[in-house]
Amino acid sequence: MVHKMDKASIQQEYEQTFGVAPERVFFSPGRINLIGEHTDYNGGHVFPSAISLGTYGAVSAREDTTVRLYSANLADAGMLTFDVNDLEFSKDFGWGNYPKGMLYELKKTGLSFDHGFDLYVHGNLPDGSGLSSSASLELLVGVIAKKLFDLDVSQMDLVYAGQQVENDYIGLNSGIMDQFAIGMGKKDQAMFLDTNTMEYEYYPVDLGNNVVLIMNSNKSHDLASSKYNERRSQCEEALARIQTKVDVKSLGDLSKEEFDEAAYLINDDTLIRRARHAVFENQRTIAAKQALDDHDLTRFGHLISASHISLEYDYEVSVPELDVLASTAWSQPGVLGARIIGGGFGGCAIAIVDRDQVETVKQVIGDKYLQQFGHAADFYVAEIADGTHEVTD
């Protein structure tokens, strides 16, 4: 289960590791996405928010150019060390490539670092949960670097740098959503983002008497070695075939009807299904925001469940564990909708649940899951939180 963390505990852990108290403490959230999955790299809309689970970092500046990293979550890796003037990717450097990559991407923009730092990291995002621990770490290091080196960069600059770390430095062709949600999050607000234009609006998460229940399958996933990049290339190929006759920049530009008329150009069963998900999921996301505008929570829930079906059958990124979590949730009183979130192949699902029914729903789904898979699922109510920031109180 998730353990509680605070500024005092991270300060104490830093001191036990480095022998002195840290100068500053930062927090970077994880994220959930209400709806709009695998649309961010297809030019569609997403509807994410930052959550109160995330990654703490305690840090002190050094006088030399050495950076020392220690993660309580990956203690077996020990203390990792590099020089701020040597930021090349190294496969053997493990998780340390994310902080190193963030400095590398910032340096590429002309920024420089004249000293090192000691950084202690401890997160309470469940391992492999799909709540985006890598983007949480990237933005954590980005904000630390901004403050520590007094860099003239905006929060959006850091968001883009984080995406570059994933795409260019690590080699995962992910979209912008994770870093955006984590960097730009606001307490009690979701963000409705058009990834084509990067226009966005903050949106109060008003679900009436309902809460977002995160359901962790405890089936870990590794996106970089999964079929994530394959899904992206399949969508790119489908788009390229459509573009032979249709003037369109992204799959997110297409309505359902326009896609239907253009599908003959794709002329491949698998590619049609992949592209159909991207087009229809984008339209579902726009409809979901409209449903919230209309205070139609029933329709909102139906759209969330429809998203899961599309991810299961058209995009094929679900697994039996996530299908059981979602389908069992659908059959429970007080559940408006449920679906897989994140890249897929493991991780978490969410359900929109009447807060008075949460304990019963957790019990029923948990029992069914344990009986079917032989290990427990974990459940926690999502608290929607601020984006990456320094903890000053």
N, C-alpha and C positions, 0 to 999 in steps of 0.2 A: 504494500500500500504506500501511498504518498506520505512522506514525512514533512512536518512543519519546519520552516526555516525562518530565520530573521537576521537582522543586522548583527545583533550581539553574538549569535552562534557562529556566524561566518567570520567575525573578527577574532573570536577565540580560536577557531580552527586555523586561521591564517597564522596567528601567533605561535601555535603549537608546531606549525610547519616551518616557519621562517625565523622564529626566535624573537621577533619584535611585533608590535601592533601595526596593522595596516594604516596607511594614510587615508584611504577612501574606500567606500563600498558602493557597488552598483548592482542593479537588478535588471534582467532582461527576460520578458515573458515568453511563454510558448504561445501557440495560437490554435484556435479552432476555425472552421469555416462552416457557416450555417448552410450554404449551398453554393455551387459553382466550382465543381471539382474537375481538374484537368482542363479548365477553360483559360487559365492565365497565360499559357504559352500558345493558345490558339486564338488570341485576340478577343476574348470574351469578358464577361463580367464575373466578379467574385464578391463574396459577402462575408468576409472574415472578421474576427475580433481577437484581441490579445486576451490572455487569461492569467490568473494569479499564480499558476504553476509556472516555473521557469528556472532561470539560471542566475545564481548570485556570483559576484566576483569581488574579491577584496584585493587591493592593489597598492603598491608603493613604488615611487620612482627610484631608480638607481643612478649612481653617478657615472658608471661605466656604460658600455653599449650592449651589455648582456641582458637577455630576457629569460627569466625562469618561470616555468609554468608547472602548476600542480593541480590535478583534478581529483577531488575526493571520490568522484564517480568511477574513475579509472585509475585507482591507486596502484594497480599492478604495473602501470606504465612508468611509475616513479616520477622523478623530477625531469622535465624536458627543458633543454637549454638551446638557445640560438642567439645569434648576433643581429641587431637591427639593421646591419648593413649586408646581411646574407639571408635573403628572403626567398630563395628558390624552393620550389616544391620538392619534397623528399618522401617517397612512399613509406619509408621506414619510420617517419616522424609521427605517424598515427594521427590522433586527434589534434595534435599540435599544429597540423597543417591549416586548421581553420583560423586560429589567431594569427599565425604567420601569413596566411593568405590575405587576411584583412589588411595587414600592414603593407603587404606587397601591392595590393590593388590601390591603396591610398597613395603609396609612393609613386605609382605609375601616373597619378594625376599631378605630380610635381611637388608633393609634400615631402618633408624630410623629418627624420627622427634623430635627435642629437644625444639621446641617452636610452638606456633600457629600463626595465621594470620587473618587479616580482608580482605574479598574478596567481591567486588561489581561486579555483572555480569549484562550485558545488551546486548542482541542480537537483530539482525534485520533479522534473519531467520524467515519467516512466521510460525506461530504456526501450528504444525501438517502437515507441507508441504512435509515431506519426503526428505528434503535436509540435514537431519542428524544432528539435533540440539544436540542430546545426545552425539554423538561421538565428536562433536565440543566442548562441555563442558568438556568431559573427557580429551581430549588432551590439552585444555586450562589449566586445573588444573594440568595435568602431567608436562607441560612445566614450569608452575609457581613453582611447587614443585622442579623441577630440579634446577631452578635458585635460588630459595629462600633458599634451604637447601644444595646447591652445591652438588647435587647428581651425582654419577658416573653412569649415564644411557644414552644410546643412544636414538635417536628419535624413532628407531624401537622398543626398549624396551618399550617405552611409548605407541606405537601403540599396541603391544601385551597386555600390561596392560589394555588398554582401552577395548580391546575385552574381556578380562577376566571379567571386570566389567559387561559388558552386559551379558555374558554367565553364569558366576558363581554367581556374586553378585546380579544382577537384575533378572536374569533368562530368558533372551531372547537368543535363540540359533542362533544368527546372525553370519555371516562370518567376515572376516578381512577387507573387502573393505572400509567401511566407515572410520575407524580409520586410515587405510593406506593412503587413499586419502587426509585426513585432516592433518595428521602428516607429510607426505612426499611431499605434493603438491609443484609445482613450477609455477611461473607466466607464462602464455601462453603455458603451457605444460600439456598434458594429460599423464597418466601413464598406460602402457600396462603391466598388472600384471598376471602372472601365479600363481594362488592361491595354486596349488599343490606343487610347488617348491619354491614359493616366489621370483622367479627371475622376475625382472621388468626392463623396460626401459622407459625413458622419451621420449615423442613424441610431437613435435610441433603441435599445433592445427591449421592446415592451411586449412581453409574451403573456400578459395578464397574470393568471395564477400558475403559469407554467415555467419550468426551468429547463436548462439544457443539461442533460445527464450524459457525461462522457462514460463510455463503456469500453474498457481496455481489454482486448482479447488476450493480452500477454503472449501473443505470437509476434515475435520480433520480425522486422523487415529491414533490409539493407537496400535502399533505393538504387545506389550506384551500381550494384551488381544484379539488380532486378531488371524487369522489362520496361522500366520507365522510359529510358532513352528510345527504346524500340517503339513505344506508343507515340512518342513525339514525332519520330521519323515517319511513321505510318500516316499521321495526320498531315505532315508536310507533303507527302507523296499524293494523298487524296486532294489536297488543296491545289497542288501543281497541275493535276489532271483537270480539275474544275476550271483553273485559270486558262486553259487552252481555248476556252470558248466564252468564259464569263469574266467580266472585269471586277475582280474582288480581291481585297488585300489579305483577308484572313477568314477563317471559318466563322469567326464571331460576327462577321458582317452579314452573314446569310440568315434569312428567316427560314422557318421550317418549310414553307412552300417553295422558296427559291432553291433550298437544298434538294427537295424532292424532285424538282425539275432538272437539276444538274447531276443527280446521282448516276445517270447513265454514262456520264463522262468518266466516272471513277471505274465503273465496270469491274469491280472486284469485291467479293463478299466481305472479306475481312476489313478492307479499307473503307468500304461503305459504312460498316458498323462503327468503326473508330470515329470517322468524321461525323456520323449521325449523332453520336454522343456529344461531341464538341458543340455542334450546332444546337441540338435540343437542350443541352444542359445550360447553355447561355440563355436561351429563351425561358427556361424554367427559373433561372436566377432573376431575370427581369420581372417575371410573373410573381415570384415570391416576394419581392420588394413591394409590388403593387398590392399583393394580398395583405401585407402588414399595413400598408397605407389605408387599406379598406377595413382594417381590424378583422379580417377573415382568417382567423387562426386555423380553422379546419382546412381551408384550401392550402395555407402555408404548409401544414403538416403533410398533406397529400403530395405536394410538390417535392418535399424532402424525401419521402418514401419513393417517389418516382425516380429521383436522382439515384437512389441505391440500385434499383432495377436496371437502370441504364448502365451504371458502373459495373454491375454484375454480368449482364448479358451482352451489351454492345462494346463496352471498353475492356471487359474481362480483367479487371484489376482486383476483384474481391477474392476471398478465400472462404472455405466452409465455416470457419470460426466466425467471421464477420457476418456471413449470411444468417447464421443461427442467432446472433445477437440482434440483428435488425428484424428478422421475421418473427422472433419470439416477442420482441417489443411491440410489433404491429398488433399482436393478438391480445395485448393487455389493455384493460380499461384505464383511461387516463393518459394514454399515449397518443399524441397527435400525429407523429411520424418518426421515422428513424432511418439512418443511413450510415454507410462507411464514410470516414473523412480521411484526408491525407492522400498520399501517393498510392496506397493500396498494398496488397500482398501481405497484409498483417496490420498491426497497430490497432486503431480505435474506430468505434462508431459513436454516433451521438443519437440521442432520442429526446424529443420534446415532450416533457412529462408534467402532468398536474402535480404541483409540489406536495399535495396531500396524499398522492399515490406513490411517491418515490420509493419509500421503503419496501412496499409490497412488490413494485415492479422490479427492484433490484433483487429481491429474494427469488421471485419466480424465474427471472432470466438467469440469475446466478446458479440456481439449482439445475435448470435445464442444461446450461453450458457445462457445468462440472460433470454431470452425468454423461454428456455426449463426448467430451474431449479429455476428461481425466485430469484437468487442471482448472484452477479458478480464474474467472474474469474479475477485474477490479472496476469499481464504479465511483465516480465523484461528480458532484455538481459543479459546473463551470462558473467561476466568478470572473466577470469581464473586467479587465484591468488596464492600467496605463501602459504605454510603450516603454522601451528601454530608457532608463534614467538613473541618475545618482541617488542613492538613499541617504538623505541628509538628516532625518529625524531619528 
